């Protein structure tokens, strides 16, 4: 399933159980007191990776280079304190980022 922003039926970017980061709310706590460490694009990349897509598949789906996806992956994993895809899937499941609709 390809992610196509703005099209009917397209998956909305997950909010990672937190508010999407903007300049205004970058460090403001959400209702549950947590600060969102991820950007909207990092959430999109995390969702697709957690659902089993490869870096190349995510890049194709989001219309960016594999290097860009790899950079997002490195940053989001660092921000979340995870070291591998298994841990990323665990965090994604715990935060409602995916329900494991594997591709």
Secondary structure as the mmCIF struct_conf table of DSSP 4:
data_model
#
loop_
_struct_conf.conf_type_id
_struct_conf.id
_struct_conf.beg_label_comp_id
_struct_conf.beg_label_asym_id
_struct_conf.beg_label_seq_id
_struct_conf.end_label_comp_id
_struct_conf.end_label_asym_id
_struct_conf.end_label_seq_id
TURN_TY1_P TURN_TY1_P1 UNK A 5 UNK A 6
BEND BEND1 UNK A 7 UNK A 7
TURN_TY1_P TURN_TY1_P2 UNK A 8 UNK A 9
HELX_LH_PP_P HELX_LH_PP_P1 UNK A 10 UNK A 14
TURN_TY1_P TURN_TY1_P3 UNK A 16 UNK A 17
BEND BEND2 UNK A 18 UNK A 18
HELX_LH_PP_P HELX_LH_PP_P2 UNK A 19 UNK A 21
TURN_TY1_P TURN_TY1_P4 UNK A 23 UNK A 27
TURN_TY1_P TURN_TY1_P5 UNK A 31 UNK A 32
BEND BEND3 UNK A 33 UNK A 33
HELX_RH_AL_P HELX_RH_AL_P1 UNK A 40 UNK A 50
TURN_TY1_P TURN_TY1_P6 UNK A 51 UNK A 52
HELX_RH_AL_P HELX_RH_AL_P2 UNK A 55 UNK A 62
TURN_TY1_P TURN_TY1_P7 UNK A 63 UNK A 63
BEND BEND4 UNK A 64 UNK A 64
HELX_RH_AL_P HELX_RH_AL_P3 UNK A 66 UNK A 80
TURN_TY1_P TURN_TY1_P8 UNK A 81 UNK A 81
BEND BEND5 UNK A 84 UNK A 84
HELX_RH_AL_P HELX_RH_AL_P4 UNK A 85 UNK A 94
TURN_TY1_P TURN_TY1_P9 UNK A 95 UNK A 96
BEND BEND6 UNK A 97 UNK A 97
#
